[in-house]
Amino acid sequence: MSSISLDTDIYSSLFELWSLLVHSLDLENMSKSGNTSPVPRITEPVQDPKHVYPPPPPFLKDVHYGLGYYAPTEEVRKLTLEKTLSYLKIQQSNFLGYQVNQKMDYEHDIAPYLNIHVNNIGDPFADGGLTTNSKLMERAVLDYYASLWNAKWPHDKRDGETYWGFSLTMGSTEANMYAMWNARDYLGGKVLLWEETPDSHIIPSAAADFLPPRLVLRQAPLPKYNPNAYTPVAFYSEDTHYSFAKAMSLIAIKTFYELGMERYPNDCPLPKWRAKGRWPEEVPSEGGGGGEGTIDIAALKELVEFFAAKGYPILVSFNYGSTFKGAYDNVQEAGEQLMPIMKRYHLDERLVEYSPGLFDKRTGFWIHVDGALGAAYMPFIEMAHERDPKLIPESGPVFDFRLPFVHSISMSGHKWVGSPVPCGIFMTKTKYQLSPPSLPEYIGSPDTTFAGSRSGLSPIILWHQLSELSYEDQMKKAEENEAMAQYAYDKLRGLEKKLGKDLWVARSKLALTVRFRQARPDIVKKYSLSNEILIVGNEYRNYSHVFTMNHVTTHLVDALISDLSEEGAFPEFNLSKASAIIKGFTDTPITSAQIASFVPHWGRGYSG
């Protein structure tokens, strides 16, 4: 076989490498040498990938990433890894646009764990058969947040008021999807039961005596007086991350918009929308695109009451640190205003009967808090405020398990805490837990989480970070982040005055993000800025925003201001086409046959 030296082809494209591979297979020489290995079963590229894939950044345009039959030489491998690392470090040094904490030091403590497969498959509170797990650390991290979020702890499966939760392999999106899944089945009248005697038509009675009891998922029959009793309807604001719309479609939960357009197209309780003969896709936010980004509680009440009156169970998700504006929904005020509605329509407590004489008591509503950023950060702002109101004049609204109507909370660990990989926490109360119908003997642990295999590295990372910081340290960190957000806001307002141009600078209350007129593409790329189209009044505006996470310094903010001071830093965007599309969509009545789900295709920034 002829040989290929990649030393002279370091910068070859993937397409060229594959061509070299195919033409280098000398079958005759292989046969003569006694090498009878078959030709590998591979396909050739139909076109050069560099003409199909997004172009690499200029810094990486000559780096070889292609993989194939021949392993790259060690020189090529090292160059690829070194240049990729250099690029990432450059981007990290200018990172401003997303709620990700880039200040980390895991190199010494965590590196040894990378040579061990650590897998937390199954329930966090059952060790299971896969012993290379980090569940001891996971429980400690869960207890930490249970205490911080005022839940009853430690977890005790015999006490329904104690918390239950698990660490995530993804970010909060995983926790939000799990919450929606749990809420769907809880509100949908499903229950997990131990069936002592399997059905005879499934398993012969002679064999049943030798089989252990099994878990079965049962569906309660609909009560005759309410055909909507087990059809949950979901509510979330227009500032909610787009992953919620995906979750509704994936988990098959109807939103109030879908049900409203399908069954009650002309009956929307909000006058503005009823006049249009349609429903809003999501609950309006206070002040629309120009507002703080918090949910409009008055509108939420009207919408919830409409469906509660018709017997639907209610599922509400609040934002605690919204994706683009960093706003904190007032969970306490909203819940207190919704509870009389729940009581009025007997959703505060209801019987779910599975068969005659077999029933349990449940709420007919589920309130989830998406605290991807805020749930990790705001408890320390509250502590700092209570300690020194002059330094921190106010704290955010209460969002946690002090509120008896809160069912579940999610948090992303790679945001305020800081992690090199996506991670986070899901938490609920044990009494609300509805495990998947599975207790596999193979893993020796109930399969109660969203995934099968779960990252065992994530709890190690979270434990590492939390173990280094006291509450005092956390409060100081929160105060510094708060001050940095104010610094960025003041500098942008100063630039606005200097340029004599309205830069639309805004910061929601206590948010770690500041938004402003969208910058030039090269500036957006340099600082990894997140962009969004917001409707302010009747105007469609392109915004960028910065997040002042723990790695952000005054030097970095000043560098951004310097670049934004350049001529042409704020180009004018032609939004007439986008405006027409959006306006046409929101103003055109949609028939029920056209509705599958509502999934926004633009913006909402980043959640994870």
MIMIBA-360867 format. One line per field, with one value per residue (C-alpha): x, y, z; residue number from 1. Coordinates in steps of 0.001 Angstrom, whole numbers, plus 500000, padded with zeros to 6 digits. Example, Ala and Ser with C-alpha at 12.3 -4.5 7.8 and 13.67 -1.06 7.14 Angstrom:
BEGIN
px = 512300;513670
py = 495500;498940
pz = 507800;507140
pos = 1;2
***
This chain:
BEGIN
px = 500000;501324;501730;500435;502415;500135;503157;502988;499203;498630;496247;494485;490725;488641;487644;491272;492107;489321;490480;494003;492630;490555;493338;495977;494321;496599;494768;497349;500219;498083;497512;501200;502255;499820;497623;494117;492282;489096;488661;486982;483260;483271;481597;483357;482104;479832;481275;483930;482611;484236;481723;478790;479699;479949;483415;485814;487000;490060;492284;491348;491005;494216;493684;493113;490048;489398;489173;489252;490933;494391;494989;496619;500263;501053;502324;498986;497029;499050;498779;495008;494509;496870;495356;491783;492687;494327;491207;488904;491082;490971;487175;487010;489075;486488;483374;480497;477253;475921;475132;478081;480693;484098;486088;487165;490130;489516;492797;494476;491623;489340;491820;492454;488716;488813;490441;487564;484102;481883;478205;475323;472744;469525;468147;470598;469493;470090;473673;472982;475366;477518;479953;482042;479522;479648;476288;477773;478794;475489;473497;475654;475071;471330;471199;473051;470411;467543;468731;469306;465840;464150;463063;462715;465841;467439;465421;463382;461155;458869;458236;456416;457273;461027;462655;463650;465882;468869;471865;471584;473689;472332;471508;468138;466446;466706;465209;462425;461526;461516;459307;456852;456825;456223;453543;451800;451399;450639;447926;446873;445624;448362;449749;452449;451185;452746;450707;451028;449305;450023;447074;446268;445703;449290;451094;449746;448533;450883;453873;452502;453297;456999;457097;457833;455410;455829;455397;452568;451452;447692;445411;442492;439200;437687;435038;431662;431166;434425;435757;438720;439864;443067;444030;446734;447044;450367;451094;454437;455435;456703;460137;460418;463196;462115;462962;459647;457758;459859;459121;455373;455535;457871;455910;452526;451180;448713;449400;446532;447148;446699;443602;442187;442554;441344;438263;437517;438920;436713;436591;440001;439455;442037;440104;443008;443298;439591;439179;441654;439741;442766;444813;448326;450933;452299;451327;452200;455068;454740;455364;455997;459411;460242;459405;461332;460585;458426;455159;451979;450209;446852;446857;447968;445068;442528;443889;444172;440655;439202;440580;440204;436500;436246;437853;441358;444300;446763;450525;452427;456160;457805;461190;463677;466331;464842;467111;467556;466517;467491;464119;462667;458968;457241;456416;455044;452610;451498;450938;449001;446733;446248;445434;441903;441189;442451;440299;437231;437392;438483;441988;443684;442967;441128;440606;442103;440324;441948;439360;436547;438045;441555;442390;444764;444623;446502;446606;444998;447820;451604;453879;457436;460236;462878;465728;468499;470476;468582;467989;471738;472413;469480;469425;472799;471486;468653;471169;473335;470292;469206;472725;473309;470313;472479;474843;472118;468962;466563;466302;464342;460892;460645;460617;461466;459821;458840;455915;453602;452302;455733;456098;459522;462657;465482;468983;471939;475306;477381;475944;476484;478293;480674;481442;483335;480389;476620;475072;472492;469839;466182;464210;460651;458945;458842;455035;454958;457431;456032;458742;458912;457379;460695;462694;465410;467291;470179;471333;470121;468530;465127;465303;463655;465559;465162;468012;469472;473183;473828;477018;478902;481357;478761;478214;481983;482354;479510;480799;484275;482977;480615;483233;485563;483073;481395;478080;480098;482163;479001;477460;480606;480605;476946;477606;480528;478462;475679;478163;479680;476254;475696;479162;478370;475038;476638;479391;476860;474721;477858;478634;475070;475591;479014;477693;474460;472642;469888;471468;468318;470360;468281;468744;465940;465835;468716;469558;473129;472494;472424;470880;471612;471391;472902;476558;478464;478971;482719;482120;479347;481759;484661;482655;480256;477298;473774;471283;467506;464715;462365;459138;459105;455815;455361;459091;461145;464586;467773;469392;472647;473246;476105;476051;478369;479255;482054;484852;483839;486134;486028;488896;486749;483754;486013;487407;483852;483022;486162;485097;481554;482954;484280;482504;479992;479869;476065;474836;471246;469339;466554;463793;460955;460858;461056;458436;456066;456512;455998;453069;451467;451825;450415;447558;446315;443631;444697;442238;442393;443430;446631;447803;450233;452325;453819;457609;459385;462148;464077;465816;465222;468999;470523;469379;470735
py = 500000;503435;505700;509198;511746;514377;516462;518194;518336;520009;522491;520135;520313;517344;516816;516602;514153;511822;511962;511025;508148;506632;506824;505450;502044;499786;496450;494629;495532;494591;491140;490578;491568;489105;491889;490766;493371;494390;497868;499924;500476;504249;506893;509721;513300;514405;517908;519801;520424;523865;524944;523720;524390;527866;529288;529059;532238;533718;532603;528962;528981;526938;524457;520810;519219;516373;512820;509562;506208;507609;509246;512674;512839;513934;517239;517901;516909;519187;522114;521670;521497;524383;526748;525867;526540;529840;530906;529999;531893;534986;534793;534138;537246;539433;537525;539881;538878;535821;534876;532520;532935;532557;532987;529455;527546;523817;522873;521343;519932;518592;517421;514014;513225;513444;510022;508347;507689;509139;508356;509227;507040;506649;508390;510642;509107;505474;504392;501702;499242;501663;502561;505142;507843;511144;510892;511767;515143;515423;515044;517664;520120;519406;519951;523252;524578;523090;525161;528240;527931;527347;523777;521151;518986;516463;514467;511712;509610;509020;512749;514333;517855;517309;518224;515900;516812;515915;517491;518140;517000;519880;523375;524581;523470;519881;520870;522848;519908;517565;519999;520172;516377;515940;518651;517130;513744;515192;517495;514913;512435;509859;507830;505239;502170;498931;496196;493129;490716;491254;491139;487528;488321;489630;487087;483575;483180;480244;482504;485426;483717;483877;487505;490503;493427;495913;499636;500630;504082;504433;507098;508257;508218;511597;512715;512979;516561;517883;516710;519116;517872;516244;518571;520905;524306;526192;529889;531704;535224;536642;537088;533361;531440;529765;526307;526395;526433;523472;521691;522186;520568;517773;516854;517496;520169;522637;526326;528737;530114;526744;525821;529311;529400;525826;525938;529575;531686;534746;534668;535916;537789;540462;543188;544118;540557;539795;542718;541004;537731;535875;535119;536269;533571;534086;536052;539726;541274;544594;547404;545061;545169;548482;547317;545633;542149;540926;539081;541164;539779;541391;539769;536446;536524;537140;534324;531830;532563;531948;528412;527622;528439;525774;523142;523033;522408;525291;525185;528473;529052;532216;533679;534529;536271;536341;535493;538841;541478;539639;540451;538778;537926;538743;535128;535965;538654;536634;533496;535381;536845;533498;531499;532951;531847;528343;528211;529554;526781;524030;523770;524508;520899;518187;514455;512327;508964;506070;503442;503214;503895;504572;508265;510965;514723;517028;520625;521373;523757;523646;526669;526357;528911;529015;530414;529594;532648;534264;531237;530912;534640;536444;534641;536289;539687;539189;538304;541309;543597;542361;542880;546335;548040;551088;549032;546924;549095;546362;542641;540714;539225;535966;533013;529873;527208;529785;530237;527251;527400;526862;523301;523291;525363;525092;526594;526557;525920;527192;530679;532537;529688;528983;525683;524548;522305;522899;521756;522739;521681;520629;520632;519890;518424;514673;514702;516103;513596;511363;508918;507447;503935;502185;500539;498742;496032;496522;499767;498945;502391;503895;505667;508818;511505;512890;510956;507511;508143;511445;513441;512602;515388;518138;517563;517409;520780;522363;520948;522286;525809;525909;524470;527382;530119;530950;532801;535928;535310;534735;537985;539899;538315;539271;542840;543119;541792;544254;547146;546041;546039;549588;550556;549179;551004;554318;553981;553256;556212;558362;557155;557998;561605;561785;560572;562551;559427;557454;554077;552751;551925;550106;547899;546052;546228;544279;542660;541722;542612;545970;546265;548843;549514;546614;547041;546436;542726;542680;544149;541625;538836;540161;540383;537459;539817;538422;540238;540503;542285;544015;545831;549153;550925;550558;550464;547346;547713;545654;545326;543900;543219;542531;540352;541408;537968;537372;537496;540945;543809;547569;547141;544855;547212;550155;548226;547672;551365;552285;550102;551434;554976;554340;555821;553349;551227;551368;550639;551234;547985;547767;546034;546799;543232;541683;544129;543190;539474;539799;542190;539955;536977;538674;540426;537554;535311;531665;528826;525955;523573;525543;525363;522701;524724;528184;528179;531551;531470;534533;535845;535226;535038;532129;529856;526363
pz = 500000;499151;502105;502735;504688;506121;507105;503730;503809;507161;505644;503216;503199;504261;500653;499540;502325;501302;497691;498781;500824;498023;495434;497818;498271;496162;496302;494134;496463;499457;497981;497151;500645;502146;503528;502685;504776;502970;501581;504321;503775;503468;501348;499575;499999;497172;497353;499244;502791;502858;500192;502327;505966;507516;506901;509850;511604;509835;512709;512030;508253;507750;510564;509634;511281;508826;510181;508257;507669;508391;511757;511451;512424;515959;514569;512869;515963;518224;515839;515540;519296;520022;517465;518525;522157;521216;519325;522202;524660;522439;522295;526038;526765;524965;526030;526886;525222;527044;530644;530947;533653;531972;535197;536074;537451;537088;535469;538514;540594;537858;535192;536867;536648;532849;532640;534501;533112;535846;535242;537591;535857;537812;540891;542799;546094;545089;544452;541846;540286;538295;541051;539184;540021;541906;543659;547058;545622;543744;546972;548674;545806;545841;549609;549138;546755;548746;551692;549524;547972;551349;550644;553367;553329;553233;550738;552385;550160;553153;553576;550659;551794;551399;548121;545303;542389;540237;538520;534796;531869;529792;531021;532301;529100;530371;533728;532063;529843;532829;534762;531865;531551;535268;535232;532209;533896;537332;535963;533391;536005;535655;538552;539075;540921;542046;540417;542614;540217;536511;534153;533288;529635;529425;531605;532229;535795;536378;535692;537710;540996;540184;539008;541224;541356;538542;538146;535829;534727;535097;533666;535777;533829;533049;535519;533793;534920;533371;529982;530327;533749;532478;529624;530985;529360;529485;530046;529731;528737;525469;527125;527803;526086;522839;524252;526101;522826;521698;524984;524544;521123;522218;525351;523712;526044;524591;525151;525810;522314;520629;522626;522286;518509;518170;520411;521273;518390;518997;522785;523934;527228;526302;524395;522098;520840;520788;518392;516064;516266;517613;520722;521633;521073;524595;527689;527085;529008;530845;528366;525448;523800;525441;528953;531750;530413;533312;532758;532651;535725;534882;531432;532916;535380;532612;530480;533357;534592;531133;531010;534718;534421;531732;533971;532489;534830;534703;534030;534448;533958;535265;534356;537061;535008;531497;528597;526864;529400;532584;534166;537269;537157;540422;541224;544646;543482;540460;542551;545208;542529;540808;543946;544407;540827;541598;544710;542901;540312;542753;541336;544663;545638;543758;543956;541191;541223;539353;540198;542759;546166;544827;544633;545801;546353;544025;542972;539632;538787;538466;538855;537541;537919;535191;537273;534803;535907;538768;540995;541624;541958;543530;546915;547631;546535;549037;551773;550883;550920;554352;555679;554179;552510;551731;549587;547945;548122;547001;546389;543804;544380;546315;543913;545890;548073;550669;548305;548880;545300;543655;542353;540659;540027;537470;537463;535041;536687;533770;534082;537338;539123;536221;534519;531396;530452;530513;533786;536376;538874;538774;542024;543087;546162;546708;546765;543219;541830;539123;538123;534640;534577;534919;537674;535712;537568;535146;536756;540257;540650;539769;536420;537756;535838;532330;530737;531233;531572;533329;533587;536749;535964;536427;540184;540679;538954;540917;544192;543356;542794;545773;548126;547386;548297;551594;551646;552385;549252;547226;548450;547553;544094;543607;544714;542287;539383;540237;540317;536991;535334;536555;535290;531819;531819;532830;530201;527449;528511;528463;524933;523942;525030;523397;520027;520251;519096;520808;521522;523259;526363;528990;532025;533798;537593;539198;535849;535015;531384;529575;526127;523437;519693;517710;516887;513660;512759;513455;516938;517564;516596;518653;521894;521223;521546;521502;519266;519257;517385;519834;519005;520889;520277;516535;515823;515142;516707;516497;519933;521258;524933;527326;530444;533258;534547;537024;534434;533119;534149;533716;531241;529046;529211;528333;525342;524072;524541;522612;519668;519834;519638;516130;513136;511708;514862;514791;511243;510266;509758;507211;509109;506702;505383;508851;510114;507315;507969;511724;511345;508752;511063;514148;512345;510173;511704;511776;511474;513920;511127;510655;514246;515414;517837;518128;517924;517622;515033;516077;519121;522798;523182;524999;527790;527752
pos = 1;2;3;4;5;6;7;8;9;10;11;12;13;14;15;16;17;18;19;20;21;22;23;24;25;26;27;28;29;30;31;32;33;34;35;36;37;38;39;40;41;42;43;44;45;46;47;48;49;50;51;52;53;54;55;56;57;58;59;60;61;62;63;64;65;66;67;68;69;70;71;72;73;74;75;76;77;78;79;80;81;82;83;84;85;86;87;88;89;90;91;92;93;94;95;96;97;98;99;100;101;102;103;104;105;106;107;108;109;110;111;112;113;114;115;116;117;118;119;120;121;122;123;124;125;126;127;128;129;130;131;132;133;134;135;136;137;138;139;140;141;142;143;144;145;146;147;148;149;150;151;152;153;154;155;156;157;158;159;160;161;162;163;164;165;166;167;168;169;170;171;172;173;174;175;176;177;178;179;180;181;182;183;184;185;186;187;188;189;190;191;192;193;194;195;196;197;198;199;200;201;202;203;204;205;206;207;208;209;210;211;212;213;214;215;216;217;218;219;220;221;222;223;224;225;226;227;228;229;230;231;232;233;234;235;236;237;238;239;240;241;242;243;244;245;246;247;248;249;250;251;252;253;254;255;256;257;258;259;260;261;262;263;264;265;266;267;268;269;270;271;272;273;274;275;276;277;278;279;280;281;282;283;284;285;286;287;288;289;290;291;292;293;294;295;296;297;298;299;300;301;302;303;304;305;306;307;308;309;310;311;312;313;314;315;316;317;318;319;320;321;322;323;324;325;326;327;328;329;330;331;332;333;334;335;336;337;338;339;340;341;342;343;344;345;346;347;348;349;350;351;352;353;354;355;356;357;358;359;360;361;362;363;364;365;366;367;368;369;370;371;372;373;374;375;376;377;378;379;380;381;382;383;384;385;386;387;388;389;390;391;392;393;394;395;396;397;398;399;400;401;402;403;404;405;406;407;408;409;410;411;412;413;414;415;416;417;418;419;420;421;422;423;424;425;426;427;428;429;430;431;432;433;434;435;436;437;438;439;440;441;442;443;444;445;446;447;448;449;450;451;452;453;454;455;456;457;458;459;460;461;462;463;464;465;466;467;468;469;470;471;472;473;474;475;476;477;478;479;480;481;482;483;484;485;486;487;488;489;490;491;492;493;494;495;496;497;498;499;500;501;502;503;504;505;506;507;508;509;510;511;512;513;514;515;516;517;518;519;520;521;522;523;524;525;526;527;528;529;530;531;532;533;534;535;536;537;538;539;540;541;542;543;544;545;546;547;548;549;550;551;552;553;554;555;556;557;558;559;560;561;562;563;564;565;566;567;568;569;570;571;572;573;574;575;576;577;578;579;580;581;582;583;584;585;586;587;588;589;590;591;592;593;594;595;596;597;598;599;600;601;602;603;604;605;606;607;608
***
